Amino acid sequence: EHSPSCTLRTWTISYVGEAFEATRGEGWVVESARNSSRVSRDFDRTFSGSSEYLSFPSPAWKLGDNNFYWVLPEHHHGDWLASYGSSISYTLNLRCGSDFSCSFNQQPWVILSGGLPYQLETIHHYKFEVGGSKWRGLKEVQVLLHEGYNDDTCWRDPDLQCISRATMLRVLSNVVQVKIKAGLFRTSLSMAIGGYRRE
């Protein structure tokens, strides 16, 4: 769905979101970070208050791994230049067991692939958080679509080096894959995502 647009710099920004009651999660995939095995069904639509979530129970049992990503459908691909300097936001609803199993794994939180068709680039965004157990339940995440202002906020290349503005703009000009970290913990019992939006 799209909201009325407004002008920022020389580009136009539009709100882009995902309403699971309309799409029923069609096209969403959960992918293992280790072996690239995928599940594109067996999702549940769950509710918390007035918000709807796409949930995936027992992910480790189904994928044989504890590091997972939500892979967004193709209708979220394309030209994201209008969102440069803005953000993507989403809400996670997570369940884990003991404090040890709730400690964070070290995978990036968001992965974007894009750029020139003959030279695609992949960039990663990390959040350096501690105390994973505080992330049980509902938590909103916001990731800035900007190369970053310092070593703690920058997007990184596969060698973990902070990227340049030029790299960020190349990737945003033609986004071909979006992955959002689903399995934050060493052991995730269930995970759900809702309220995804790009502004």
C-alpha positions in Angstrom: 0.0 0.0 0.0 1.2 3.5 -0.7 0.5 6.8 1.1 0.6 10.3 -0.4 4.2 11.2 -1.2 6.3 14.1 -0.2 9.4 15.7 -1.6 12.8 15.2 0.0 15.9 16.7 -1.7 15.3 16.0 -5.4 13.6 12.6 -4.8 10.1 11.6 -3.9 9.5 9.3 -0.9 6.5 7.1 -0.6 5.5 4.8 2.3 5.7 1.2 1.3 4.3 -1.5 3.6 3.1 -5.0 3.8 -0.4 -6.0 5.0 -0.5 -9.7 5.7 -4.3 -9.7 5.8 -4.2 -8.8 2.1 -1.2 -10.8 0.9 -1.5 -13.7 3.4 2.3 -13.8 3.4 2.5 -14.9 -0.2 6.1 -14.7 -1.5 7.7 -14.5 2.0 10.4 -17.1 2.7 12.4 -18.1 5.7 16.0 -19.0 4.7 18.9 -20.6 6.7 22.0 -18.4 6.8 24.2 -21.5 6.9 22.9 -23.8 4.2 20.4 -21.7 2.3 17.6 -24.2 2.8 14.3 -22.5 2.5 10.7 -22.7 3.7 8.0 -20.8 1.9 4.9 -22.3 3.6 3.9 -23.5 7.1 3.6 -19.9 8.2 0.9 -18.8 10.6 -0.8 -15.4 10.7 -1.0 -14.4 14.4 -2.3 -11.3 16.1 -1.1 -9.1 19.0 -3.6 -6.4 19.7 -4.6 -4.9 16.4 -1.4 -5.9 14.7 -1.0 -8.9 12.5 2.2 -11.0 12.2 3.6 -13.7 10.0 5.0 -16.4 12.3 7.1 -19.5 11.9 7.1 -22.0 14.8 10.0 -24.4 15.5 12.4 -22.9 12.9 15.5 -24.9 14.0 13.7 -28.2 13.7 12.4 -27.4 10.2 15.6 -25.9 8.8 18.4 -27.6 10.8 19.9 -24.2 11.8 19.5 -21.4 14.3 20.4 -18.5 12.0 17.4 -17.5 9.8 16.3 -14.7 7.6 13.0 -13.5 6.4 13.4 -13.0 2.6 11.0 -10.4 1.3 8.9 -11.0 -1.8 9.8 -9.6 -5.2 7.3 -6.8 -5.0 9.6 -5.2 -2.5 12.5 -5.1 -5.0 13.3 -2.3 -7.4 14.4 1.4 -7.1 14.8 2.5 -3.5 16.7 5.7 -4.2 13.7 7.7 -2.9 14.3 6.1 0.5 17.9 7.1 0.9 18.4 8.8 4.3 15.1 7.3 5.5 14.6 3.9 7.0 13.0 0.5 7.0 11.1 -0.5 10.2 9.5 -3.7 11.4 8.3 -5.4 14.6 9.6 -8.8 15.8 7.8 -11.1 18.1 10.3 -13.6 19.4 10.4 -16.5 21.9 13.4 -18.3 23.2 14.2 -20.4 26.2 17.0 -19.9 28.8 19.1 -16.8 29.1 21.9 -18.6 27.3 19.7 -19.6 24.4 18.5 -16.0 24.3 21.9 -14.6 23.7 22.4 -13.1 20.3 24.1 -14.8 17.4 26.4 -12.6 15.3 24.7 -12.5 12.0 23.8 -9.2 10.3 20.3 -7.9 11.0 19.5 -6.7 7.4 21.1 -7.8 4.1 20.5 -5.9 0.9 21.7 -7.0 -2.6 21.5 -4.7 -5.6 23.3 -2.4 -7.9 24.3 -2.7 -11.5 22.8 -5.8 -13.2 26.3 -7.0 -14.3 27.9 -6.2 -10.9 25.5 -6.8 -8.0 26.7 -5.9 -4.5 25.7 -7.1 -1.1 25.8 -5.0 2.0 25.1 -5.8 5.6 23.8 -3.9 8.6 24.6 -5.0 12.2 23.1 -3.9 15.5 25.6 -4.2 18.3 23.2 -5.2 21.1 23.8 -7.0 24.4 21.4 -8.8 26.7 19.4 -10.7 24.2 16.8 -11.8 26.8 15.4 -8.3 26.8 14.4 -8.9 23.2 11.8 -11.6 24.1 8.3 -10.6 23.0 7.5 -7.6 20.8 10.3 -5.3 19.7 10.4 -2.7 17.0 13.5 -2.4 14.8 14.5 0.5 12.7 17.4 0.5 10.2 18.6 3.6 8.5 19.0 3.5 4.7 22.1 5.5 4.8 25.8 4.5 4.6 26.2 5.4 8.2 27.8 8.1 10.3 30.4 6.2 12.3 31.7 2.7 12.8 28.8 1.7 15.0 26.1 2.7 12.5 27.6 2.0 9.1 26.5 -0.6 6.5 29.3 -3.0 5.7 30.6 -4.9 2.8 31.3 -8.7 2.9 34.8 -7.9 4.3 33.1 -5.9 7.2 34.4 -2.6 5.9 32.1 0.5 6.1 30.7 1.3 2.7 30.8 4.6 0.9 27.8 6.8 -0.1 28.4 5.7 -3.7 28.0 2.1 -2.8 24.9 2.7 -0.9 23.3 4.6 -3.8 24.3 1.9 -6.3 22.6 -0.8 -4.2 19.5 1.3 -3.5 19.1 2.1 -7.2 18.2 -1.5 -8.0 17.4 -3.7 -5.0 17.1 -7.4 -6.0 17.0 -9.1 -2.5 16.0 -8.0 1.0 16.7 -10.3 4.0 15.7 -9.4 7.6 17.2 -11.4 10.4 14.6 -13.6 12.0 16.6 -15.8 14.3 18.3 -13.4 16.6 19.2 -15.9 19.3 21.3 -19.0 19.7 18.0 -21.0 19.9 14.7 -19.5 18.7 11.6 -21.3 19.7 9.4 -19.2 17.4 9.6 -16.0 15.5 7.2 -13.6 13.9 7.4 -10.4 11.9 4.9 -7.6 11.4 4.5 -4.0 10.5 7.2 -4.0 7.8 7.5 -0.6 6.1 9.9 1.5 4.1 9.7 5.2 4.3 
